């Protein structure tokens, strides 16, 4: 359970860092900056969702492991 919790926390933090770094990589109106912005946005949203799902799994299975 500790590995899942650590992984979830790392994924959520990395997603936030990628989301914030998107502003630095997307300066300008070229097609490359739009592509980079889309890739970074997709990665950050995907990592955030996976981190939240792992966190919810840890919370759901916490009581079951404590009773056994």
N, C-alpha and C positions, 0 to 999 in steps of 0.2 A: 504494500500500500504506500510506503514511503517513496518508492520510485515513481509511482503514478502521480503522487502529490508534487514531487519535485519537478517532474516533467511538465505537469500542467502549469506550474508557476513559471517555469522557464519559457514555455510556449507563449503564455500570456504577456510576459515582459518583452520577449522578442517581437511579438506582434505589435506592441505599442511603439517600440523603437523603430520598426520598419515603417509604421504609419507616420511617425514624426519625421523620419528621414525622407519620406516622399516629397516633402516641401523643398528640400535641397536639390533633389535630382530632377525636378520637373520645372525648372526655370526656363521660360521661353514658350513659344507656341509651335515648335517644330513637331513633326510626326514622331520623332524619336522620343521626345519628352512625353508625349501623350501615351506612347507605348510603354515607356518606363513607369509612368504613373499608374497605368492599368495593371501592370504586372505586380508592382509593389502593393497596390491596394488589394488585389486578389490574394496575394500571399499573406498579407496582414489579417485579412478577414478569415481566411482559411485556418491560419494558426490560432487565431482567437477562438474560433468555434471548436476546434479540436481540444484546446486547453480547457475550455469551459466544460466540454463533455467529459474529459478525464477528471476534472474536479468534481462534477456531479456524480460520477461513478465512485470516486473515493468517499464522498459523503454518504451515498446510498449503501455502500458495503461496510461502513465504519461500525454500525451497530451490530451487524451480523458477526463480525470477527470478535467483537468484545464479549459477546454472550457465550461463545464456544469455549 
